[in-house]
């Protein structure tokens, strides 16, 4: 008998399972709290529910929590975890501790089918979507789950290519009966699948980041194949025209590569497409894989970009790289998996 995994279900869905047995919604909330807040993997240890309910749950359900197979620790204390689903899909998750801010970078797919040439994950190929439960499990199954303050969907995969599971995972992460992390502290990254971006903006309160690479469509198309079907200007327009709630952030992630997309002309193009909007810019270092002759822009060049963006009225910051020595930094996930 295949048991129902409770991790990945909403409180309402858990209630639908137990209501026919005569149990109350408050029992469903207690079950979801045991899973999402307490990370309890043994149903017998679930808190604040009757023993009879535990016994019945064990007959047809499991907690749905499973633990990583392996881990690597960076010199900067970031930790990369390897997970494998029951059907063999492998994916990686990063835990990034930083004073009072502790971030988990989750994957939404095993591999990716976007094919962006600067990303190692794209070369790994596409092995399958992750369920909402498999996404959420990457947070609650970690040893430091109770310390997590922020979640970023910037691991393996394109979140907008797995929209329904991503939206459901965001709901569980932010709900009071779930992990209860503020939507202001949850950010989803995308290369820009316009219909899915539009749906995400309407159906979730979490932050959105567009991975840009270049402000020029012809250049972006060579590196980010999705540009052909979903032009960057259309994505930017969708973000510009959406009325965001106070505290919600829309941003652009701009990976800077020396002499390739860090010229004065690129800076002018970036300012041109973003000026007058509420979209902020996160400048990121480039992390070359083995045998890659390209290198990241210098710190001075990145600060030059940041200064000129801010002077032009565009909020900008430089994001510090973490976990580079264990291939946990942006664009490097899957480098340790079998291609």
C-alpha positions as CSV (number, residue, x, y, z in Angstrom):
1,X,0.0,0.0,0.0
2,X,1.3,3.4,-1.0
3,X,0.9,5.8,1.9
4,X,-0.1,9.4,1.6
5,X,2.8,11.8,2.5
6,X,1.5,14.5,4.8
7,X,4.4,16.9,4.0
8,X,3.2,19.0,1.1
9,X,-0.4,19.0,2.2
10,X,-2.2,22.1,3.4
11,X,-4.1,22.2,6.7
12,X,-7.3,22.0,4.7
13,X,-6.1,18.9,2.8
14,X,-5.1,17.2,6.0
15,X,-8.6,18.1,7.4
16,X,-10.2,16.5,4.4
17,X,-8.3,13.2,5.3
18,X,-9.4,13.2,9.0
19,X,-12.8,14.8,9.0
20,X,-14.6,11.6,7.8
21,X,-13.2,9.9,10.9
22,X,-14.8,12.5,13.2
23,X,-11.8,14.7,13.9
24,X,-11.7,18.5,14.0
25,X,-9.9,21.2,12.0
26,X,-7.8,22.0,15.1
27,X,-6.4,18.4,14.9
28,X,-5.4,19.1,11.3
29,X,-3.6,22.2,12.4
30,X,-1.8,20.3,15.1
31,X,-0.7,17.7,12.5
32,X,0.6,20.4,10.2
33,X,2.4,22.1,13.1
34,X,4.1,18.9,14.0
35,X,5.3,18.5,10.5
36,X,6.2,22.1,9.4
37,X,7.1,23.7,12.7
38,X,8.5,20.8,14.7
39,X,9.9,18.6,11.8
40,X,8.5,15.5,13.4
41,X,9.0,12.5,11.1
42,X,7.3,9.9,13.3
43,X,3.5,10.1,13.3
44,X,3.5,8.5,16.8
45,X,5.3,11.6,18.1
46,X,2.9,14.1,16.6
47,X,1.8,16.6,19.2
48,X,-1.7,17.6,20.5
49,X,-3.7,14.9,18.7
50,X,-5.4,11.9,20.2
51,X,-3.7,8.5,20.3
52,X,-6.5,7.0,18.2
53,X,-5.9,9.5,15.4
54,X,-2.2,8.7,15.4
55,X,-3.0,5.0,15.1
56,X,-5.4,5.6,12.2
57,X,-2.9,8.0,10.4
58,X,-0.1,5.4,10.6
59,X,-2.4,3.0,8.6
60,X,-2.6,5.1,5.5
61,X,-0.1,8.0,5.8
62,X,3.5,8.9,6.5
63,X,4.9,12.2,7.6
64,X,6.5,12.6,4.2
65,X,9.7,13.9,5.8
66,X,13.0,12.4,4.5
67,X,16.5,13.4,5.2
68,X,19.6,14.3,3.0
69,X,21.9,11.6,1.9
70,X,25.1,13.7,2.1
71,X,26.4,17.1,2.9
72,X,29.5,19.3,2.3
73,X,30.5,22.2,4.5
74,X,32.1,25.3,3.0
75,X,34.9,27.4,4.6
76,X,32.3,30.1,5.1
77,X,30.0,27.6,6.9
78,X,27.5,27.3,4.2
79,X,26.3,23.7,3.8
80,X,25.3,21.9,0.6
81,X,22.9,18.9,1.1
82,X,22.1,16.2,-1.4
83,X,18.6,14.8,-1.5
84,X,17.2,11.8,-3.5
85,X,13.5,11.2,-3.9
86,X,12.0,7.7,-3.8
87,X,11.9,7.5,-7.6
88,X,15.6,8.4,-7.8
89,X,15.6,12.2,-8.6
90,X,18.6,13.9,-7.1
91,X,18.8,17.6,-6.2
92,X,20.8,19.9,-4.0
93,X,19.9,22.4,-1.2
94,X,22.0,25.1,0.4
95,X,21.9,26.3,4.0
96,X,23.5,29.7,4.4
97,X,24.0,31.0,8.0
98,X,24.7,34.7,8.4
99,X,24.4,36.2,11.8
100,X,20.6,36.6,12.4
101,X,19.7,35.8,8.9
102,X,19.7,32.1,8.0
103,X,18.7,31.3,4.4
104,X,17.8,28.0,2.7
105,X,18.2,27.9,-1.1
106,X,15.8,25.3,-2.4
107,X,15.6,23.4,-5.7
108,X,12.3,23.1,-7.6
109,X,13.4,20.5,-10.1
110,X,16.0,17.8,-10.5
111,X,18.0,19.5,-13.2
112,X,16.5,22.1,-15.5
113,X,15.3,22.3,-19.1
114,X,16.0,26.0,-19.6
115,X,19.5,25.4,-21.0
116,X,21.2,28.6,-19.9
117,X,24.8,28.2,-20.9
118,X,26.3,29.9,-17.9
119,X,24.5,27.5,-15.5
120,X,25.9,24.0,-14.6
121,X,22.4,22.8,-13.6
122,X,21.3,23.3,-17.2
123,X,24.0,20.9,-18.4
124,X,22.8,18.3,-16.0
125,X,19.6,18.0,-18.0
126,X,16.1,17.7,-16.8
127,X,15.2,14.8,-14.5
128,X,11.8,15.9,-13.3
129,X,9.7,18.3,-11.3
130,X,9.7,18.3,-7.5
131,X,6.4,18.2,-5.6
132,X,5.4,20.8,-3.1
133,X,6.3,18.4,-0.4
134,X,9.7,17.7,-1.8
135,X,10.4,21.5,-2.0
136,X,9.2,22.1,1.6
137,X,11.1,19.1,2.9
138,X,14.3,20.8,1.9
139,X,13.7,23.2,4.7
140,X,12.2,21.1,7.5
141,X,14.5,18.2,7.0
142,X,17.6,20.2,7.8
143,X,19.4,20.0,11.1
144,X,19.0,23.8,11.5
145,X,15.4,23.9,10.3
146,X,14.3,25.8,13.4
147,X,16.8,28.6,12.7
148,X,15.7,29.3,9.1
149,X,14.5,32.9,8.6
150,X,14.6,33.3,4.8
151,X,13.9,31.0,1.8
152,X,15.1,31.6,-1.8
153,X,14.0,29.5,-4.7
154,X,17.3,29.8,-6.5
155,X,18.6,26.2,-6.5
156,X,18.3,23.6,-9.3
157,X,15.4,24.1,-11.8
158,X,13.2,26.9,-13.1
159,X,10.4,27.6,-10.6
160,X,8.1,29.0,-13.3
161,X,8.4,25.7,-15.1
162,X,6.9,24.0,-12.0
163,X,4.4,26.7,-11.1
164,X,1.7,24.9,-9.2
165,X,4.1,23.1,-6.9
166,X,6.0,26.3,-6.3
167,X,2.9,28.3,-5.5
168,X,1.7,25.6,-3.1
169,X,5.1,25.3,-1.5
170,X,5.1,29.1,-1.0
171,X,1.7,28.8,0.7
172,X,3.0,26.2,3.1
173,X,6.2,28.1,3.9
174,X,4.3,31.3,4.7
175,X,1.1,30.0,6.3
176,X,0.6,30.3,10.0
177,X,-0.3,26.6,10.2
178,X,2.8,25.9,8.1
179,X,6.4,27.0,8.6
180,X,5.2,30.6,9.1
181,X,8.0,32.5,7.4
182,X,7.0,35.9,6.3
183,X,6.3,36.2,2.5
184,X,8.7,39.2,2.6
185,X,11.5,36.7,3.4
186,X,10.7,34.3,0.6
187,X,12.1,35.0,-2.9
188,X,11.4,33.0,-6.1
189,X,13.9,33.4,-9.0
190,X,13.0,32.9,-12.7
191,X,14.5,33.4,-16.2
192,X,11.0,34.7,-17.2
193,X,8.2,32.5,-18.5
194,X,5.8,35.3,-18.9
195,X,2.4,33.5,-18.4
196,X,3.7,31.8,-15.3
197,X,5.3,35.1,-14.0
198,X,1.9,36.8,-14.4
199,X,0.2,34.0,-12.5
200,X,2.8,33.9,-9.7
201,X,2.5,37.7,-9.2
202,X,-1.3,37.4,-8.9
203,X,-1.5,34.2,-6.7
204,X,1.4,34.6,-4.3
205,X,2.7,37.5,-2.1
206,X,6.3,36.3,-2.2
207,X,9.2,38.2,-3.8
208,X,10.2,37.7,-7.5
209,X,13.6,37.9,-9.0
210,X,14.4,37.9,-12.8
211,X,17.7,36.4,-13.9
212,X,18.6,38.9,-16.6
213,X,22.2,38.3,-17.9
214,X,22.0,41.1,-20.5
215,X,19.6,44.0,-21.1
216,X,20.0,43.4,-24.9
217,X,17.6,40.7,-26.3
218,X,20.0,39.5,-29.0
219,X,22.7,38.9,-26.4
220,X,20.4,37.3,-23.9
221,X,18.9,35.0,-26.5
222,X,22.4,33.4,-27.1
223,X,22.8,32.5,-23.4
224,X,19.2,32.2,-22.1
225,X,17.1,30.3,-24.7
226,X,13.8,31.3,-23.0
227,X,14.4,34.8,-24.4
228,X,13.3,33.6,-27.8
229,X,9.7,32.8,-26.6
230,X,9.5,35.2,-23.7
231,X,11.4,38.4,-24.6
232,X,12.9,40.2,-21.6
233,X,11.1,43.5,-22.4
234,X,7.8,41.7,-22.0
235,X,8.9,40.3,-18.6
236,X,10.1,43.6,-17.4
237,X,6.8,45.2,-18.5
238,X,4.8,42.6,-16.6
239,X,6.8,43.4,-13.5
240,X,6.6,47.1,-14.0
241,X,2.9,47.2,-14.5
242,X,2.0,44.9,-11.6
243,X,0.9,46.9,-8.5
244,X,2.9,45.4,-5.6
245,X,1.9,45.4,-2.0
246,X,4.0,47.2,0.5
247,X,7.0,45.2,1.6
248,X,7.0,42.9,-1.5
249,X,10.1,43.1,-3.7
250,X,10.6,42.7,-7.4
251,X,14.2,42.5,-8.5
252,X,16.7,41.7,-11.2
253,X,19.6,39.4,-10.7
254,X,22.5,40.5,-12.9
255,X,25.5,38.1,-13.0
256,X,28.5,40.2,-14.0
257,X,31.1,38.7,-16.4
258,X,34.3,40.6,-17.2
259,X,34.3,42.2,-20.7
260,X,31.1,40.4,-21.7
261,X,28.2,42.1,-20.0
262,X,29.9,44.7,-17.7
263,X,30.6,47.4,-20.3
264,X,29.4,51.0,-20.1
265,X,26.9,50.1,-22.8
266,X,25.4,47.3,-20.7
267,X,25.1,49.7,-17.8
268,X,23.2,52.2,-20.0
269,X,21.0,49.4,-21.3
270,X,20.2,48.2,-17.7
271,X,19.4,51.8,-16.6
272,X,17.2,52.3,-19.7
273,X,14.9,49.2,-19.1
274,X,14.6,49.7,-15.4
275,X,14.5,53.4,-14.8
276,X,11.2,54.7,-13.4
277,X,10.2,51.3,-12.0
278,X,10.3,49.8,-8.5
279,X,12.5,47.0,-9.6
280,X,15.8,46.7,-7.7
281,X,19.0,45.2,-9.0
282,X,21.2,42.5,-7.3
283,X,24.6,42.4,-8.8
284,X,26.2,38.9,-8.6
285,X,29.7,37.6,-9.2
286,X,30.1,35.0,-12.0
287,X,31.3,31.6,-10.9
288,X,33.1,29.7,-13.7
289,X,33.0,25.9,-13.9
290,X,36.0,23.8,-14.8
291,X,37.6,24.7,-18.1
292,X,35.6,28.0,-18.3
293,X,37.8,30.8,-19.4
294,X,35.4,33.5,-18.5
295,X,35.7,35.3,-15.2
296,X,33.8,37.5,-12.9
297,X,33.9,41.3,-13.1
298,X,36.2,43.0,-10.6
299,X,34.9,44.3,-7.3
300,X,35.6,47.8,-8.5
301,X,33.5,47.3,-11.7
302,X,30.6,45.9,-9.7
303,X,30.8,48.9,-7.4
304,X,30.8,51.2,-10.4
305,X,27.6,49.6,-11.7
306,X,26.0,49.8,-8.3
307,X,26.9,53.5,-7.9
308,X,25.6,54.5,-11.3
309,X,22.4,52.5,-10.9
310,X,21.7,54.2,-7.5
311,X,22.5,57.7,-9.0
312,X,20.0,56.9,-11.7
313,X,17.3,56.2,-9.1
314,X,17.5,52.4,-9.2
315,X,18.0,50.6,-6.0
316,X,21.0,48.3,-6.2
317,X,23.2,46.0,-4.1
318,X,26.0,43.6,-4.5
319,X,25.2,40.1,-3.3
320,X,28.1,38.3,-1.5
321,X,28.9,34.8,-2.9
322,X,28.7,31.9,-0.5
323,X,29.8,28.3,-0.8
324,X,32.0,28.7,-3.8
325,X,34.5,26.2,-2.6
326,X,31.9,23.4,-2.5
327,X,30.2,24.4,-5.8
328,X,27.2,25.8,-3.8
329,X,27.3,29.3,-5.3
330,X,24.9,30.6,-7.9
331,X,25.0,28.6,-11.2
332,X,27.1,25.7,-9.8
333,X,24.5,23.3,-8.4
334,X,24.7,19.8,-9.9
335,X,28.4,20.1,-10.6
336,X,28.9,17.2,-8.2
337,X,26.1,15.0,-9.6
338,X,26.5,12.5,-12.4
339,X,25.8,14.2,-15.8
